[in-house]
Every structure is written in structure tokens, then in C-alpha cells.
Amino acid sequence: MLIKNHTNVENIKDITLTRKVKGQKTRLGAFPEGTCVTLSLTLPRSIGASGAVLRINRDGEESRDIPFSYISLEGKADLYETEIRGDGLYFFEILLLRGYETLFLSSVNNLDFEVTEHSESLFHILFYKKDFDTPDWSKGGVMYHIFVDRFCRGKGDVTLHGRLNEDWENGIPQFADKVGAPLSNDIFFGGNLWGVIEKLDYLLTLGVTIIYLSPIFKSVSNHRYDTGDYEQIDSMLGGDTAFGALIEEAHKHGIKVILDGVFNHTGDDSKYFNKRGSYDTVGAYNSLRSEYAEWFNFEDFPDTYEAWWGIEIMPRLKHKNEACRHYFTGKDGIVERWLKKGADGWRLDVADELSDEFLDELNNRAKGVNQAFIIGEVWENGVTKTAYGKRRKYFHGHELDSVMNYPLKNAILSFLTNGDSESFYNTVTELYSSYPKPVLDSLMNIISTHDTERMLTLLGDPTAGEGKSNKELSTLRLAPEKRREAKKLFKLASVIQYTVFGFPSLYYGDEAGLEGYHDPFCRLPYPWGKEDHELLRHYKKLGALRKKYTCLKNGDFEFILCEKSVVAYRRKNKKDSLTVYINAGDKKVNLSGVEIDAKSYKII
């Protein structure tokens, strides 16, 4: 393990701390309930420590001190051991007893540590339900994330509503005068589910095994995160007919389909709220006698109500209300209904705002239908995540299978733009030493999304267009030389995305070289016929790599080198292995006989 010392602690070195399960060393930090994890600590006698103590607490409970047991003298070091077992999430640190003083081993990334004079950051370890696993089909493949309105205008039947921007090739998405200002989002480009069907053969060339669709239920907006009716596929996308055809054709192609579940809030223009009077139903806004009135929180009926982040067009649902909750998670509810119609799983929007009870019921209902895959929109470490003052239990066993891997995205960006390999190492190591192995194999690795700037743009403009107006950003593109340099780094980002633990989620158009600043400029129409063929070849190569090597499905992960702007790591299982070298620097490097050009990579 890496040891760092604070400047006010005398030089202490050669301490090692390892985790063992059944006598085998492991870097993992999450285990099935009942597993006995042994912590082995070696203390050189030169540091003068007389013993060590494990200070541990189950999350939310008081800590307790457990002395390490002396095992033996190994050379000039004493070997100590203790055991951890339990259920749920535990936090711990290690105290070194040295005369009248106590030193601490404080976590750096849940695996490595610092020697400090005071208690600082803690290690954590999770014991999850024995029966917890993730669907095998979620591992090893490639996900393709489609923002449906901007992917492809198919030729099937649709019913248009709203306004249509006919200029697919050059049109600019509707935008507000400034970030956060109200925007109707009622101008469409006309992408639909028929278009997705038409491009299934194309997706196969990228190695795609899972399609993740942005919301497709009836809505007045082009993004459809303000749902109008969960029981209808939007007619502008082709309705239920197009959805059924997509499921049938995708499955014929060996591709699974994941839906976007926006269950925290509805639209104000919905059958449930009906603020604009568009529906025949009596919505919660229309009457306190509405069957939906108790689904929402009104402070002053009807115009003052709880909305997601205060955005009035998105009134928040009250899942404490049993009828509301069961509409989604109950028998024949929305979750079960669309799975029975062929969907293979759900990505849950703003999962942090969904209660443990809601997630538990949803998971149980979904798993009762098929091998449904449940992914949460979580922007931090999902094991230690605290939301609204409460520790979340996403991976204790019956809530989520996976999360969107924003920490990895941020670490990749920092590494490639700042040469921050230490932060990259610590982030990736913490994730690997936090999540259950079934989650590690199913992590949704992202570098671009519908909510964030395109990675290619950020690599060419790390300021993310800071100081520029939305009008300026709407047409701003990288200068040719900046784009050429950004593409070199973008390839490195995608190589990491495709080869670390988990699976890559390729945001539509990244492979074609789409640029774009913050929402809505990261949602430009796909440039059919004008793709960046250099990037397209690159992504096809990466897709083929994931098909060929099983170690990218379930292999162990281990860093070999992490130094300045160079990192190297290995994926390995019993069948095959890969070593990945990334050089983000401006000079060629030689790593143990392997030469890697500047801003380049090698996979061996």
C-alpha cells in the first residue's frame, strides 16, 4: 500500500495493511454478509509501536475499539491481525500505540493510507446481501445512450405536436437567454423510435449490446423529463406501435433496451397534475378531491406546491402516499407494465431523491418480471453517498444494480487536462475498493451525457465556455487545431472508459465527433453522413475489443503505474488479460520497453 506522511510526523515507512479473505489478498472492499475479512498489519519494530487497535463502527452506531492480535515476528517487523464481519456499511481507522502517543492510519482512497497524528479520513467496508447479483447480460458489453429527439428521424407513423425544426443538419436547439431561465422546450427535431430501429445494424458495428433511451413517455417537452402520462409512449416518437417494434427488432439483434424512469416528479402538464387543463382527468391542481391530490405537496393550494429544485413545471411526487408509490412499484404498476412489454430495465432519474422504501419495492417488482437491470443516477460514490442527511443503501442488496459513474468521468477529465494522475489513481482505487464485485462489473461508465458538456468539447476548451452567453455557446465550436489536439485526448478518455471495470455508456454522437457545451447544446442532432470517420473507426475498434476479451467483462483490475501524465493498469481473469498504457503527456515515454507516443495509448 501507498503510505504518505504528514510533515509533522517523523518518517515512518514499510508499514503494510492488507485485506484477506480465506487467506487470499484482495483489494476489494465489499463482501457478502457472513464473509470474514482479515486485516493484516505489519509494523517495523523501528517505529517503536507496541500494538495496534481497530476503531470501527457500523454506520450510524457508536464506534468500538478492537485490539489487533500479535501473530509473529517477520524479519524486523511484527505481524498483527484482526477480523471484520457483519452486515451493512462499516467505517474504520487503525490506531498505532507508541509510548504516550497514538498515531493513525487514515484512508487516502479506501485502500492506501497516511500516517497522521490525528484522526482524519476513515476506511469503509460494505457487507451486502448474500443473494445480491447483477444481470450477467449487463456485463462486458457496450451501452448506447440515445436522446431520442436528436438521433434519427425514422419513416414510421408519428403524430406531430409542438413545433418542428426542419434543419436537422444545422439547426440549433432551443435555448434560454441565460442558464436557469424558463424555457418551454417545445421545439423538436423529430427523432423517433422508428429511427432507432433503422439504425440497429449501425449500432451493432459499434459492439452495442444495450440501448438506453431518454424518456419516451407522453410529454409536451422535447426532453420528456416532465412526464405527462406514464402509460403512453409519446405519439411523436411513434407511440406504442413503434415501441413494440423496437423491442422486437432490438432483441432480434441481441440488444437489450433500458428505459428512463422519471419517477420523482411529473410534468405540470400531466394527467396527474393537469395545471394547463390539457387532460380530461381531474388533476391535483384542479381539485383537492382529485384522486391525485394526495400525490403532491401543496403549501397553498393550488399555486404553491413542492417542485423538483423549485422548477414549477416539475411538481414533485409524494411517495409516502401509498397509492402514488404503488402506481409505480405495485402489481401491474408502471415499472412492471413496461418490463412485461419487453423493456429490460430502468435507469432511474435523480435516484438520490427516491426513498429506500420506493427503491426496494421497485427492485423487488422488477426482479419478479425478468432479469431487469436497475441503474441509478448518482453523481458520487454510491456506497458512502449521503443525500438529504441520510446515508443511502443502494448496494446493500435490493435497491440498485449500478450507478452512472460520474466520479470516473471527472477523474478522466482532470487527468487528461491537468496531468492529475494522482487524483485519477485515488478515484479509481476508491471505487474499486468500495463497490461489490457484481456492481463493479456493471458500472455505467460515462464521459459525456445529456446533462453535461460533451467530453470532446471539454478537452478542447477546459473552461467550458466560461463567461460566454448561451447565444455565443449555441454556435461555438473548437478551432481546427484545438479540435485535432482534443481528439487525441478524447481517444484516451474513451480507451479508459472502455477498459476499466464496468461497461462503457457511449452517448450518441460522441463516436461521430459531436461537440457541445452545456444542456441543450450537448443535444445536437446526430450528423448522419458527416461523421468524423477517424473517431468512428476508433470506436468500432474499441467495441470489437470488448467482444474479444472476457477480462473486460469480469476481470480483476490493478494499477501498474500512475505517474504524472502516464498511467498503466491491467485487467485479468483466468481466460485472458490486457494491459492498458495511457500517455497524456507531450513527450514519448518508455515503460519497461513499451514505447508510447505523446497523447497516445497502447493495449497489449
N, C-alpha and C positions, 0 to 999 in steps of 0.2 A: 504494500500500500504506500501511497504518497504521504509523506509526513512534512508538514510545514511548521515552523516555529515562529511565534511572535518574537519581536526584537527584544522584549524584556524577559524572555525565558532563555536560560542558558542552552547551549547547543545540545540537543538531545536527538539521537538518531538510532537507527536499527531496531526501533520498536515495530513489531508487526501485529496486525489484527486480522484474523481470517474467520470466515464462516464455514462451517462444515455441516453437511447432512449425510448421515450414515457413513461418516469417515471421509467423505469426498468434499474438497474445497468447492465453494460456489460463490459467485458474485451476485447472485440473485438476492432479493430482499423481501420476497413474498412467497408464502408456502401454504399448502393445505392445512387446515386445522388438524392438530394431533402430531404434526411434524416436530421433531426435536432438533433444534438448531444449536450447534455447539459454537461458542465463541472461543477461539484460541488466541491467547495473547502472549507474546514473547517480550520480556523486559531484560535488556542487557544489565548485568549487575553493576556496570559502571555508572548508571544513573542513580543508584542508591535507593531504589524503590523497595519497600518491604512487603508490598502486596498491592492488590487492585480490587476495586469494587464496581459492580454493575449497578447503576442507578436507573431504574426502569419504571415506567407507568403505563398502564393501559389507558388509551385515550380518554380523557375526562376524569380519570381517577387519580388518587394520591400516588406519588412515587414511593418505591421501596428500594432498599439497598441490599444487594446480594453479593457476598464476598466471592471473588474468584478462588477456585481451589488450586493449590500448588500441585503441579503434576511431576515435574522433573527439571533437572539441570541439563541444558543442551548447549554444550560448549561454554561460553561465558554469559549465557542468558538463561533466565528462569522461564519455564513454560507454565502458564496458568490457563485454566479453562472454567467455563460455566455454561449453563444451558438455558435456552429460552424456548418456551412452548406456550400456546394459549389459543385464543380466538379473538379476532378483531385486530385493531391497529395499536401498536405499542411504540413509545418513544423511549430512547435510552441514551446514556452517555457513560463513559468509563472514567473512574477516578483512580489516579495513581497516588499511593500513600508513600510519602518520602519525608521521614522525620516529622517535623512540626508543620510541614506544608502539604498541601494537596494540589496536584496538577490534574488537568482534564484532557481527555481525548475528545475533541469536538468535531463533529461531522463537517466535511467540506462538500461532499456530494453523495452522502449516504454510504460511501464505501471507503474513501480516503479520509484522513483526519489531520487536524492541527493539534499540537501540544500547547495548551494555554494555561494561564494562571487562574482563570475564572471560567465558570460555566458559560458556554456560548451555544452554538447550534447543535442540535441533537440528531442522532441517527433515528431511523424509524424502520419498523418491520411489520408486515401485514400477514395475518393468518386468515385465509379465506375459506369459504365453504368447500368441503371435500368434493361435492358434486359439480363445482363450477368449472365450466369449459366454454370455449367459443367455437362456433361452427367451423368445421375443417375447411369448408369451401371459402371461408373468409381469409385464409392464409395463403401466401405465396403468389397471389395474382396481382392484377392491376385494376384499380378503380378509375372510372372516368366520370368526372363531375360535370353535369350539363345544366347550365342556366337556360331553360328550355326556350324562352322567347328569343334567344340570341344564337341558337345553334344551327337550325336548318328549317327553312320553310318547306314542309312536305306537301304533297299533292292531294292528300285525302280531304274529306269533307270537314270543314270547320265553320263556326258561326262567329263572325267578327263582332267585337264590341270595343268601345274605346276608339282611339284614333290610331291609324296605321302610318308609320314612317316607311315609305316605299323604298327609300335609299338604303338598301342592305349594305352596299359596299362602302359608302362614305357617310352614312347617317351618324349623328351624334346622339347618344342617349339624353333624354330629358333631364335637366339638372336645375337645382335651386340657385338663387343668386349667391347664397353663401351656405357653408356647411351647417346643417341643423335646421335650416329654414324649411317651412312646409312645402311639400311637393306632392302633386296628385299622382304621379307615376302612371298616367293613363294613356301614354303614347307607346304603342307596341311596334315591334319589328316583325312579328308574325311567325316566329319559330314555333313548331308544334311537335306533337308526338309522332305524327306521320314522318316528319323529317328525321327523327331519331331512328325510326325503323329503316328508312332509306340508307342510313349511314352505318348500319350494323356491320357490314362487311369491312368498311373502313376501320371501325373500332377494333375488329379482330386483327388487323395488321399492326396495331399498337400493343397487342397482347392483352387487351381489355377482357376482364372476367366479371366485373361488376360495374353497373351503371348506377350512379347516384343522381337522381333528378331533383332539381329545385322544386318548390311547391307546385303542384299541378291541380289543386282543388279550386273550385269556382271562387273568383275574386275580381275586384274591379281594377287591381293594380297589375303592372307587368311583372313584379317580383313575386306577388301572391303570398307574401308573409302576413297579409291581413285577410285571413280566410273568410269567405262568405258562406260556404256550405261544404262541410267535410264529406258529405255524401255524394257529391257530384264532381267528376272531372271537368275542368273548365272547357266549355264548348269551343273556345278559341284554340284550344290545344287538340281538338278532335273528340272530346267527350269520352264517355265510357267505351265507345266502339274502338277508338284509337288506342286507349289504354289496354283493352283486351288483346288487340292485335300486337301491340308492343310486347306484352308479356309472352305471348305465344312465340313470336319470332325471336325474341331475345333468348328464351330458353332453348329454342332450336339451335341457336348459335352457341350455346353453352355459357350464356351470360346471365347473371343474376341482376335483379332490379331492386334498388333501395329507394324508398320514398322519404321525403322531408316531412316530418311530423311537427307542425307548429301548434302545439297543444297548450301553451302558456297563455295565449291571448287569441282573440278573434279579430276580425275587422269590425269597425263600427257599422259598415255597410254589410251586414250579415243577417241571416235568418234568426240568429240568436240575440242580436242587439238591435238591429234594424233602425238605426238612427236616421237614415235618409229615406226610410219608407219604401225601399226597393223590393221588399219581400211581402208576401201575403200573410206571413206569420205575425203574431203579436210579440214583438221583441222586448227585451228587458228595458230598453229605453222608452218604449211606448206605454208600458203599464207595469205597476208593481204586482199586478195579478197575472202577469205573463208566466208561463211555465219556465221561462229562462231568467226570471227576475232575481232568483237566489243564486244564479251562476256568476254574478258580478257584485262588486262592492261599490255602493253608492254612498257618497258622503252627503250630498244634497241632490236628491232626485229631481230631474233626470240628468242635469248637465254637469254635475261634479261627480266624477267616478274615478276609480283606480284604473290607470292605464299603464302599459309597459313603458317604463322610463318616462312616464308623463306624456307620451305621444297619444293624443286623443283618438286617433283613428285606430288604435290598437287597445281596446278595453281588455283588461286582464281578467282571466277566468279564475273563479274561486273553487279550487279543487277540494277544499274542505267540505263543500257541498257534495253529498254522496251521489245525487243524480247527475251532477255535472261530471264528476270523476268517472263514474261508471259509463257515461256516454262514450268515453274514450277507451276505458280499460275493462269494461264489463263484457259479459257474454253477448256476442253479436254487435259489440261496440265498434268504433271506428278502427281501432288497431286490428282487431280480429277480422273485420269485414274485408279490408283490403289485402290482408295476407291470404285470406281464403280465395280472393280473386286473383291471386298469383304473385303478389309482391313478396319479396324475400327478406325484407327487413325495414327498419326505420332509422333515420338519422333524426335525433331529437333536438330541435331548435332550443336555444337558451336552457340547456338541461339543468343549470345551476338553480333555476327558478322553479323547477319541478320537485315536489316533495319526495322523500324516501318512500312514503306510502304509495304515491302515484307511480313512481318508477318500479317499485316491487310488484304492484298489481299489473302494470303494463308488461313487464318482463314475463311474469307467470302466464299471462294470457297469450302473449306472442309465442312463447316456447311451447304452448299447448297446441299450436296450429301446425308449425313446421320448425325447421332449424333456423328460425328467424335470427337475424343479426341486428343488434341494437347498439347504435353509436350515439354518443352524447357530444353536443357542442360544449366543450370545456376548454378554457384557454390556459389553464395551469396544470400542474401535476395533479392527476385525478385521485391519487391515494391520499395526499395530505391536504387537498382542497377544502377550504372553509368558505362558505357562502352564507351571507346574512347571519353571521355569528354562530353558524352550526357546521361542524365537521361532516362532510359528505361520506356516504358509504357505497360509493359507486361500484367498487370492486370487492366488496365483502362476499359477493356471491350471486345475488339475484336482482341486480339493477341494470348495469350496463355491461356490454361485451367489450366496448372500445370507446375511445375518445379521439377527437381531432387533435393532432399532435402540434399544437401551436408552439410549445417550448422548443421543439426541434426546428421549426421554421425560423424562429427568432435567433436560435443559435447558429444556424447555417448562414443567415444574413450577416450576423456580427462577424463570423469567421471570414466570410468572403469579402466583406467591405473593410474590416478593421484589422484583419490578421489575428483575430482573437481566438487562437486555438485553445487557450486555457478554459475560456468560458464554454466553448463547444464541447471540450472534453468533460467538464463538470456537468453540463446539462445532460449530455447523452448518458454519462455514467449514472447520474441520479435517476433518470428514467429507467434505465436497465436494472438498477438495484431497488426499484420501488414497486414495479408492476408485477402481477402474477404472470407466469410464463404464457398462459393462454392469451393474455392481453397483449404481451409483447409481440406475439406472432400476428396479432390482429390490429395493431395500432394504425390509425388512419394518418399517414404521413403526408403533410401538405407543404407546398411552398407558395402557392397562390390560391386565393379563394374569391368568392363573390363579395366578401366583406372587406377585403384588403387589397392594397395595390398589387399589381402583377409583379412577380419577382424579377422579371427581366427589366422592368422599369426601375425598380428599387436598386438593382445592381448597377444601372447606368446613371441613376440620379438618387444617391443615398439620402438627399434632403427631402425626398418625396414631394417635390414641388412646393416646398415651404415658402410662404409669402406670396404665392400666386393665387389669383382668383379662380373660381370654378370655370368661368368663361375661358380663361387662359389655359387651364388644365384640360379642358374638353378637347382641344386640338393639339396640345403639346406632345411631341414625340422626341425620342432621343436623336441627337445628331448622328450622322453615319458613323463617325469614328467612335463615339461613345457607345453606339449600339454594337459595333464589332467587338469592343472590349467587354461589354456587358454580356454578350453571347458566350464568350469564353467562360466567364464565371457562372453563367446560367447553366451551362452544361455540367459544371462541377456540382452545382446545387442539386440538379436532377439526379446525378450519379449517387450522391449521398442519399437523397430521397428514395431511390430505388434499391439501395443495397444495405441500409441499416435495418434493424429489426422492425417488423411491421410491414405494411404494404403501401405503395405509393398511391395517392389520390391525385390524378392528373386533371387539373382544371381546364375545361375545354378551351382550346386555342393557344394554350402555352406551347404545345408542340408545333404550332403554326407560326409562332413568333409574335403573338398579340402583345401589345403594350397597353398600359392603362394605369392611371392614378387611382385615387380612392373612389369608392362607390359614388356614382354609377359608371365611372369611366373604366372600371375593370370589367365591364359587362358589354363590351363591344360585340357586334355580330361576328361570327366565325368567318374568316376571309377565304371562302371556298374559291379555289383556282388561283389564289395569290399567297399560298403558304410559303413560309421560309423553309425551303426543302432541305437545307443543311440541318436545321433543328428537327425537322420531320424524320430524316434518316437516323438522327441520333436517338430519338425516342423509340423508333421501331427497333433499333439495336438493343436498347435497354429492356424493352418488352420481351424480346427474344431471350435475353439473358435470364430474366425471371422464369421463363418457361423451362430453361435448360437446367438450372441449378436448384436442387432441393434445399440446399443450405440457406437459401434466401426465403424459404418457407418457414423453417423451424430451427435453423442452426443457431448455435451459440454465437455470442458477439464478444470480441475482445480487442481493445486498442493495442496496437503495436508501437505507435509513435504519435506524439502530439507536441509539436514544437514550432512556435511562431506561426508561419503560414502554411505549415505542412502537417497533414495527419495521415495516419495509416491504420487500418483495422482489418480484422479477419472474421469471416463468417464460416462456420464449420459444423457439420454434423457427421454421422457415421458414413454417409454416402459420398459427399464431396465437400470442397472448401473453396473459398475465394479470398484473396487479399486485395484490398482496395487502397490505392495510393492517391492522395489529393494534394496537389501543389498549387496553392492560391497565390504564390509569390511571383515576383517579376523576374526571377532567375531560375535557370535549370538546377535541379538538385539530384544528387546521387544517394540513394538509400540502400545500403548493403548490396551494391551492384546493380540496383534498379534505377535507371535514369528516367526522370520525369521532367518534361519541359515546363517552362513557366506557364502558369494558369492552365494547367493540363492535368490529366489523370491517367492512371493505368490500373487495369483489373487483371490480376494474374491468378 
